[in-house]
Amino acid sequence: AGSAPRAALASWGVSLVQRPGGPGLSSPDAPGTRLGRRARGKRLRAQLEEASIALRSMEAVTDPALALLPLDELLDAVLARTKEAVGGDVVAVLLLDERGDEGSVLRVWAAQGAVDLAPIGSEVPVGEGIVGTAARWSRPVVANDVSAMSEKSTPESERGLASLLAVPLVVQGAILGMVEVGATWRRSFSASDLRLLQVVADRCAASVERARLDEVARRNRLGAEHANLHLRLLAQGGTVLGKALESYDEAFDDLADVVVPDFADWFSADVLDPSGRLRRVAARGKTRGVILGRAFRGVRHPHPQGDRMVRLAMAESRPQVFVRTDRLFGEELDATVHTPASLGMSASPVTSMMVVPVRVQGAFWGALSFVTGPGRRGFRPSDLFTARELADRVGVTVERVASWRASQRAGQAALHFAERLQRLVEAALVVNAQLAADEVLDLLVEHARRVLDSEVAVVVGRRVAGWAVERLSPAAGQVQGAGAQAAQSGSASARGEVTRIVVPAADVGARAGAVVRRPDDWPGTGAGAGTAGLDEFLD
């Protein structure tokens, strides 16, 4: 297994090193003659100086104070000290990025020196070039002459590097990346350079692994906090919506206080009235310590096309999502995803937005809008799931309020008809008594007014000369109403006259016995028949 990487790199004229000081590094030729005492002393002093420099370099890159720095600052500091100690034009850390079926690449994460030789974010496929092949086999590599390799070019030669020294970042047997030192001029890297870079690699690998674990812990913590936020939002939203019985207006105002500012920077509830117009029944916006501008402070939708997206949500029967990235797909979210490019606009203070329709009894009643502004991360798929759950709770609340109102109306109607029936029974008992004609008319007109729950009741009798008002209740001069409302047939008087009860609601002034001048208008047929002559008479 060890011969394969050697053969691959040897074809490029590269020495593969297994351990510092091992085979693969050339040392200065030993002198052919015995050195004298002075020569030996000079050599010892040079070795001591070299060892002192190497020790100071290792102390510099292993400074305990660096452990307190964030990963990016730590890498910059370590690479700067490494470049000073080892030399070269550029020192860079490349981290491994595994992409599944697409393979793995080494991405430049940090660099010091001539960064154009190793641009931040540039990539080298694993298995290609000197560094890529060394990363595949997780071995250090020394290339004192990159240009003297085979005829094919490599990523290193294309970057303009003439010499290269690279060491893998390994933690518990797993490779995390590579640290490399490159020079645009030919130079020979010594064993002390390799040992120092190995120390740097160990230090960087430990820091990268620690940062990775910290990032995993941070993401888990944020995920737990985000899940708790969603649960708290649904619980508090269900509590405020559960209080709504007679009306939902106050409940929607309380719901807006729950949503803003913990879940969104702006929230609204829109209702589609019977005429097809949108009516905003609740809206709330706060800054949450960030200057969002006036767009988030009023009732008007902060997004220029917000009202249009509310109508789209109800027309398409699916949520509308606005984000500033192309990484979300509507098919995965079961929603329509909009971006600034798709809407043909760029200037908007809105970072992200969700418009979720509210369904009530199988029909779309309205929509809820959730908006975030600058200084806050955009909505995620989990946020859309929570918004849908909240919209379902709003739909249940509206159904409950509608059911309560319908039951109240039915109860009031039943009570009203029961009271009218009771009065009708009482009137029947009184009228059937043995009474004179005038007494029957008086009782008839009084009980007719009570049974029909009207302001005025008039008994009109038919005589030879025409129609005449026989009885009027209340008495003339006490009647105040607003025009004729209804007419109902009555019973014949003791003299065989046909009588009718008229219930007007206009100001009425009449005298018993007065003659209606147009008997042909009374009685008649149809909804308005018989009222013209009576109106003329009563006026």
BANU-746112 format. One line per field, with one value per residue (C-alpha): x, z, y; residue number from 1. Coordinates in nm, 2 decimals. Layout:
X <- (X:...)
Z <- (Z:...)
Y <- (Y:...)
resi <- (NUM:...)
REM end
This chain:
X <- (0.00:0.29:0.45:0.14:0.16:0.54:0.51:0.25:0.46:0.79:0.66:0.65:1.00:0.86:1.00:0.74:0.82:0.68:0.83:1.06:1.42:1.33:1.43:1.33:1.52:1.87:2.13:2.45:2.73:2.97:3.32:3.56:3.84:3.86:3.75:3.97:3.87:3.78:3.56:3.39:3.32:3.18:2.95:2.83:2.75:2.56:2.36:2.29:2.17:1.95:1.81:1.75:1.57:1.36:1.27:1.17:0.96:0.79:0.72:0.57:0.33:0.24:0.18:-0.10:-0.25:-0.35:-0.59:-0.82:-0.87:-1.15:-1.06:-1.00:-0.79:-0.59:-0.52:-0.41:-0.17:-0.02:0.03:0.19:0.44:0.50:0.58:0.82:0.99:0.99:1.00:0.83:0.59:0.26:0.14:-0.21:-0.45:-0.67:-0.97:-1.14:-1.49:-1.66:-1.94:-2.07:-2.09:-1.92:-1.60:-1.39:-1.20:-0.95:-1.07:-0.83:-0.96:-0.68:-0.36:-0.08:0.17:0.10:-0.26:-0.30:-0.10:-0.36:-0.69:-0.93:-1.21:-1.02:-1.04:-0.81:-0.97:-0.84:-0.62:-0.51:-0.17:0.09:-0.12:-0.43:-0.24:-0.08:-0.42:-0.56:-0.28:-0.26:0.12:0.35:0.52:0.83:0.87:1.18:1.13:0.77:0.85:1.09:0.82:0.65:0.52:0.16:0.09:-0.05:-0.26:0.06:0.25:-0.05:-0.05:0.32:0.48:0.83:0.88:0.63:0.61:0.28:0.17:-0.18:-0.41:-0.49:-0.71:-0.77:-0.66:-0.90:-0.77:-0.92:-0.71:-0.35:-0.12:0.13:0.42:0.49:0.76:0.78:1.15:1.34:1.45:1.54:1.32:1.52:1.42:1.36:1.12:0.93:0.93:0.80:0.53:0.43:0.39:0.18:-0.03:-0.10:-0.19:-0.42:-0.58:-0.67:-0.81:-1.01:-1.15:-1.24:-1.41:-1.60:-1.72:-1.81:-2.00:-2.19:-2.28:-2.38:-2.61:-2.76:-2.82:-2.97:-3.19:-3.32:-3.38:-3.56:-3.77:-3.86:-3.95:-4.19:-4.35:-4.38:-4.53:-4.79:-4.87:-4.91:-5.09:-5.33:-5.39:-5.48:-5.69:-5.87:-6.02:-6.20:-6.58:-6.79:-6.53:-6.18:-6.05:-5.90:-5.76:-5.58:-5.43:-5.30:-5.17:-4.97:-4.80:-4.71:-4.56:-4.37:-4.08:-3.99:-4.08:-4.11:-4.05:-4.39:-4.72:-5.06:-5.39:-5.60:-5.96:-6.15:-6.49:-6.80:-6.73:-6.39:-6.18:-5.90:-5.94:-5.65:-5.79:-5.45:-5.10:-4.79:-4.43:-4.14:-3.77:-3.62:-3.32:-3.25:-3.34:-3.58:-3.73:-4.08:-4.18:-4.21:-4.40:-4.74:-5.04:-4.92:-4.74:-4.36:-4.30:-4.40:-4.59:-4.71:-5.08:-5.05:-4.88:-5.17:-5.41:-5.19:-5.18:-5.56:-5.59:-5.33:-5.44:-5.07:-4.83:-4.62:-4.25:-4.01:-3.64:-3.31:-3.16:-3.20:-3.14:-3.51:-3.74:-4.12:-4.17:-4.00:-4.19:-4.53:-4.52:-4.45:-4.10:-4.03:-3.69:-3.59:-3.50:-3.84:-4.03:-3.81:-3.71:-3.41:-3.47:-3.67:-3.61:-3.76:-3.52:-3.78:-4.16:-4.42:-4.79:-5.00:-5.37:-5.63:-5.90:-6.24:-6.51:-6.34:-6.31:-6.03:-6.11:-5.79:-5.41:-5.14:-4.82:-4.49:-4.20:-3.83:-3.61:-3.24:-3.03:-3.22:-3.19:-3.44:-3.72:-3.64:-3.86:-3.93:-4.06:-4.31:-4.43:-4.49:-4.67:-4.90:-4.98:-5.06:-5.29:-5.48:-5.54:-5.66:-5.91:-6.04:-6.09:-6.28:-6.51:-6.57:-6.67:-6.89:-7.06:-7.12:-7.27:-7.50:-7.62:-7.68:-7.89:-8.08:-8.15:-8.27:-8.49:-8.64:-8.70:-8.86:-9.10:-9.19:-9.28:-9.49:-9.67:-9.74:-9.89:-10.09:-10.24:-10.33:-10.49:-10.70:-10.83:-10.93:-11.08:-11.30:-11.47:-11.82:-11.76:-11.93:-11.81:-11.62:-11.45:-11.35:-11.19:-11.01:-10.87:-10.79:-10.59:-10.40:-10.31:-10.22:-9.96:-9.83:-9.83:-9.65:-9.42:-9.49:-9.51:-9.85:-10.16:-10.47:-10.80:-10.97:-11.33:-11.52:-11.83:-12.05:-11.86:-11.53:-11.26:-11.25:-11.01:-11.21:-10.94:-10.59:-10.33:-10.16:-10.41:-10.39:-10.12:-9.91:-9.80:-9.43:-9.30:-9.14:-9.38:-9.60:-9.45:-9.72:-10.09:-10.28:-10.64:-10.86:-11.21:-11.55:-11.72:-12.06:-12.21:-12.07:-11.79:-11.46:-11.17:-10.80:-10.50:-10.23:-9.89:-9.72:-9.38:-9.42:-9.54:-9.92:-10.19:-10.55:-10.90:-11.13:-11.40:-11.20:-11.26:-10.98:-11.03:-10.88:-11.05:-10.92:-10.57:-10.68:-10.69:-10.48:-10.23:-9.85:-9.58:-9.67:-10.04:-10.28:-10.03:-10.06:-10.41:-10.33:-10.01:-10.20:-10.46:-10.21:-10.00)
Z <- (0.00:0.07:-0.27:-0.46:-0.33:-0.37:-0.73:-0.80:-0.65:-0.78:-1.13:-1.06:-0.90:-0.55:-0.23:-0.01:0.36:0.62:0.94:1.01:0.97:0.78:0.43:0.15:0.27:0.16:0.40:0.32:0.21:0.49:0.44:0.30:0.54:0.92:1.06:1.29:1.62:1.50:1.23:1.47:1.71:1.43:1.32:1.67:1.71:1.39:1.50:1.83:1.66:1.43:1.72:1.91:1.61:1.57:1.94:1.93:1.62:1.79:2.09:1.87:1.70:2.02:2.23:2.48:2.44:2.08:2.21:2.33:1.98:1.75:1.47:1.19:1.41:1.54:1.19:1.08:1.37:1.34:0.97:1.00:1.26:1.04:0.74:0.94:1.07:0.76:0.49:0.16:-0.02:0.10:0.39:0.36:0.54:0.31:0.47:0.33:0.19:0.12:-0.14:-0.16:-0.52:-0.65:-0.46:-0.22:-0.26:-0.05:0.00:0.10:0.44:0.55:0.40:0.48:0.25:-0.12:-0.10:-0.48:-0.49:-0.27:-0.30:-0.01:-0.12:-0.42:-0.45:-0.53:-0.60:-0.38:-0.59:-0.83:-0.82:-0.54:-0.25:-0.37:-0.40:-0.06:0.09:-0.06:0.11:0.42:0.39:0.41:0.09:-0.01:-0.36:-0.39:-0.77:-0.88:-1.24:-1.29:-1.27:-1.56:-1.87:-1.75:-1.54:-1.19:-0.99:-0.80:-1.12:-1.26:-0.94:-1.01:-0.72:-0.77:-0.44:-0.20:0.15:0.27:0.58:0.64:0.93:1.10:1.41:1.54:1.21:1.00:0.77:0.80:0.54:0.45:0.55:0.28:0.24:-0.11:-0.28:-0.62:-0.63:-0.60:-0.25:-0.04:0.26:0.56:0.81:1.07:0.83:0.80:1.18:1.24:0.98:1.14:1.48:1.30:1.14:1.47:1.63:1.34:1.33:1.70:1.66:1.35:1.52:1.83:1.62:1.43:1.76:1.89:1.57:1.60:1.96:1.86:1.58:1.82:2.08:1.82:1.69:2.04:2.10:1.77:1.84:2.18:2.02:1.78:2.07:2.28:1.99:1.92:2.29:2.35:2.02:2.11:2.46:2.32:2.04:2.28:2.46:2.15:2.16:2.06:1.85:1.72:1.68:2.02:2.00:1.67:1.84:2.12:1.87:1.70:2.03:2.06:1.70:1.72:1.80:1.90:1.57:1.31:1.28:1.13:1.14:0.99:0.96:0.65:0.59:0.26:0.31:0.10:-0.15:-0.23:-0.07:0.18:0.52:0.76:1.11:1.29:1.22:1.44:1.38:1.61:1.56:1.81:1.87:1.50:1.29:1.04:0.91:0.89:0.66:0.97:1.20:1.03:0.91:0.55:0.43:0.44:0.12:-0.20:-0.33:0.00:-0.06:-0.40:-0.24:0.01:-0.28:-0.45:-0.13:-0.13:-0.51:-0.53:-0.21:-0.09:0.10:-0.06:0.05:-0.03:0.04:-0.09:-0.19:-0.46:-0.23:-0.14:-0.37:-0.38:-0.45:-0.13:0.08:-0.09:-0.14:-0.41:-0.36:-0.47:-0.49:-0.58:-0.93:-0.98:-0.86:-1.07:-0.78:-0.55:-0.33:-0.03:0.35:0.37:0.44:0.41:0.42:0.46:0.36:0.48:0.38:0.65:0.56:0.74:0.67:0.34:0.21:0.23:0.49:0.48:0.53:0.79:0.69:0.87:0.77:0.89:0.83:0.83:1.11:1.14:0.96:0.71:0.76:0.72:0.63:0.99:1.03:0.75:0.92:1.24:1.05:0.89:1.23:1.36:1.06:1.13:1.49:1.35:1.13:1.42:1.62:1.33:1.30:1.68:1.67:1.37:1.54:1.85:1.66:1.46:1.78:1.94:1.64:1.64:2.01:1.98:1.68:1.88:2.18:1.96:1.80:2.13:2.28:1.97:1.99:2.35:2.28:1.99:2.22:2.48:2.21:2.09:2.43:2.49:2.15:2.17:2.48:2.48:2.40:2.22:1.87:2.00:2.27:2.01:1.79:2.08:2.20:1.84:1.76:2.09:2.08:1.71:1.80:2.08:1.88:1.58:1.80:1.60:1.69:1.53:1.47:1.27:1.22:0.90:0.83:0.49:0.47:0.20:0.14:0.14:0.39:0.73:1.03:1.30:1.57:1.60:1.86:2.01:2.01:1.77:1.87:2.05:1.74:1.62:1.35:1.00:0.72:0.65:0.72:0.69:0.66:0.80:0.76:1.07:1.16:1.07:1.32:1.47:1.18:0.91:0.81:0.68:0.89:0.83:1.06:0.92:1.09:0.98:1.10:0.99:1.19:1.20:1.28:1.23:1.37:1.41:1.14:0.89:0.53:0.30:-0.03:-0.26:-0.17:-0.50:-0.36:-0.05:-0.04:-0.33:-0.43:-0.44:-0.20:-0.20:-0.28:-0.07:0.08:-0.15:-0.03:0.33:0.31:0.16:0.43:0.71:0.58)
Y <- (0.00:0.23:0.19:0.32:0.68:0.67:0.57:0.83:1.11:0.98:1.02:1.39:1.40:1.44:1.29:1.14:1.16:0.92:1.08:1.37:1.28:0.96:0.86:1.09:1.40:1.47:1.60:1.79:1.57:1.48:1.62:1.38:1.48:1.50:1.83:2.02:2.14:2.48:2.34:2.11:2.40:2.62:2.33:2.28:2.65:2.65:2.34:2.50:2.82:2.62:2.42:2.75:2.90:2.58:2.58:2.95:2.88:2.59:2.80:3.07:2.83:2.65:2.97:2.88:3.22:3.13:2.87:3.15:3.29:3.20:2.96:3.21:3.44:3.14:3.01:3.36:3.39:3.04:3.08:3.42:3.28:2.97:3.19:3.39:3.07:2.85:3.12:3.09:3.32:3.17:2.95:2.81:2.58:2.37:2.19:1.88:1.92:1.59:1.62:1.26:1.13:1.44:1.35:1.55:1.88:2.08:2.43:2.71:2.83:3.06:3.20:3.43:3.60:3.62:3.51:3.53:3.21:3.04:3.25:3.20:2.97:2.82:2.44:2.15:1.81:1.53:1.31:1.58:1.75:1.72:1.83:1.65:1.32:1.36:1.43:1.11:0.90:1.13:1.17:1.47:1.57:1.77:1.90:2.11:2.15:2.16:2.26:1.97:1.71:1.53:1.70:1.74:2.05:2.04:2.29:2.39:2.48:2.66:2.88:2.96:2.77:2.64:2.46:2.31:2.15:2.01:1.81:1.66:1.77:1.44:1.38:1.03:0.88:1.10:1.36:1.71:1.89:2.00:2.28:2.39:2.62:2.74:2.94:3.09:3.03:2.70:2.62:2.31:2.25:2.11:1.84:2.12:2.29:1.96:1.91:2.26:2.23:1.90:2.08:2.35:2.08:1.91:2.25:2.35:2.01:2.02:2.37:2.28:1.97:2.18:2.44:2.17:2.02:2.36:2.44:2.11:2.19:2.54:2.41:2.16:2.43:2.66:2.38:2.31:2.68:2.71:2.41:2.55:2.88:2.71:2.51:2.82:3.02:2.75:2.71:3.09:3.13:2.86:3.02:3.36:3.22:2.99:3.29:3.41:3.34:3.63:3.80:3.73:4.09:4.11:3.76:3.85:4.16:3.93:3.69:3.97:4.04:3.67:3.65:3.99:4.02:3.66:3.49:3.78:4.15:4.22:4.03:4.08:3.90:3.97:3.88:3.85:4.02:3.91:4.19:4.03:4.31:4.24:4.38:4.39:4.30:4.30:4.42:4.46:4.55:4.61:4.68:4.43:4.65:4.69:4.99:4.85:5.18:5.29:5.00:4.78:5.02:5.07:4.87:4.88:4.56:4.63:4.43:4.62:4.32:4.19:4.24:4.07:3.77:3.76:3.72:3.47:3.26:3.23:3.20:2.92:2.76:2.73:2.95:3.21:3.24:3.52:3.46:3.61:3.28:3.02:2.72:2.67:2.48:2.51:2.14:2.05:2.31:2.26:2.64:2.90:3.04:3.40:3.57:3.93:3.81:3.64:3.94:4.18:4.39:4.44:4.74:4.61:4.61:4.26:3.98:3.70:3.66:3.39:3.43:3.14:3.10:3.04:2.78:2.80:2.53:2.44:2.79:3.04:3.30:3.51:3.49:3.54:3.73:3.69:3.92:3.95:4.26:4.34:4.21:3.88:3.55:3.45:3.20:2.83:2.53:2.46:2.81:2.75:2.44:2.64:2.91:2.65:2.51:2.86:2.92:2.60:2.72:3.05:2.87:2.67:3.00:3.16:2.85:2.86:3.23:3.18:2.88:3.08:3.37:3.14:2.98:3.32:3.43:3.11:3.14:3.50:3.41:3.12:3.34:3.61:3.36:3.21:3.54:3.63:3.29:3.35:3.70:3.55:3.29:3.56:3.77:3.48:3.41:3.77:3.83:3.52:3.65:3.79:4.15:4.44:4.54:4.84:4.64:4.38:4.64:4.80:4.46:4.36:4.66:4.66:4.28:4.31:4.57:4.34:4.02:4.18:4.37:4.69:5.06:5.12:4.91:5.04:4.86:4.98:4.90:4.89:5.11:5.23:5.55:5.38:5.28:5.43:5.40:5.22:5.19:5.32:5.22:5.42:5.70:5.98:6.23:5.97:5.78:5.81:5.58:5.57:5.45:5.16:4.82:4.55:4.46:4.17:4.06:4.07:3.95:4.10:4.33:4.27:4.48:4.25:4.49:4.35:4.49:4.49:4.56:4.79:4.82:5.15:5.28:5.64:5.94:5.88:6.12:5.99:6.01:5.72:5.73:5.92:5.80:5.67:5.86:5.59:5.26:5.11:5.12:4.93:4.63:4.50:4.24:4.23:4.33:4.70:4.68:4.87:5.10:5.41:5.51:5.45:5.64:5.94:5.92:5.89:6.17)
resi <- (1:2:3:4:5:6:7:8:9:10:11:12:13:14:15:16:17:18:19:20:21:22:23:24:25:26:27:28:29:30:31:32:33:34:35:36:37:38:39:40:41:42:43:44:45:46:47:48:49:50:51:52:53:54:55:56:57:58:59:60:61:62:63:64:65:66:67:68:69:70:71:72:73:74:75:76:77:78:79:80:81:82:83:84:85:86:87:88:89:90:91:92:93:94:95:96:97:98:99:100:101:102:103:104:105:106:107:108:109:110:111:112:113:114:115:116:117:118:119:120:121:122:123:124:125:126:127:128:129:130:131:132:133:134:135:136:137:138:139:140:141:142:143:144:145:146:147:148:149:150:151:152:153:154:155:156:157:158:159:160:161:162:163:164:165:166:167:168:169:170:171:172:173:174:175:176:177:178:179:180:181:182:183:184:185:186:187:188:189:190:191:192:193:194:195:196:197:198:199:200:201:202:203:204:205:206:207:208:209:210:211:212:213:214:215:216:217:218:219:220:221:222:223:224:225:226:227:228:229:230:231:232:233:234:235:236:237:238:239:240:241:242:243:244:245:246:247:248:249:250:251:252:253:254:255:256:257:258:259:260:261:262:263:264:265:266:267:268:269:270:271:272:273:274:275:276:277:278:279:280:281:282:283:284:285:286:287:288:289:290:291:292:293:294:295:296:297:298:299:300:301:302:303:304:305:306:307:308:309:310:311:312:313:314:315:316:317:318:319:320:321:322:323:324:325:326:327:328:329:330:331:332:333:334:335:336:337:338:339:340:341:342:343:344:345:346:347:348:349:350:351:352:353:354:355:356:357:358:359:360:361:362:363:364:365:366:367:368:369:370:371:372:373:374:375:376:377:378:379:380:381:382:383:384:385:386:387:388:389:390:391:392:393:394:395:396:397:398:399:400:401:402:403:404:405:406:407:408:409:410:411:412:413:414:415:416:417:418:419:420:421:422:423:424:425:426:427:428:429:430:431:432:433:434:435:436:437:438:439:440:441:442:443:444:445:446:447:448:449:450:451:452:453:454:455:456:457:458:459:460:461:462:463:464:465:466:467:468:469:470:471:472:473:474:475:476:477:478:479:480:481:482:483:484:485:486:487:488:489:490:491:492:493:494:495:496:497:498:499:500:501:502:503:504:505:506:507:508:509:510:511:512:513:514:515:516:517:518:519:520:521:522:523:524:525:526:527:528:529:530:531:532:533:534:535:536:537:538:539)
REM end
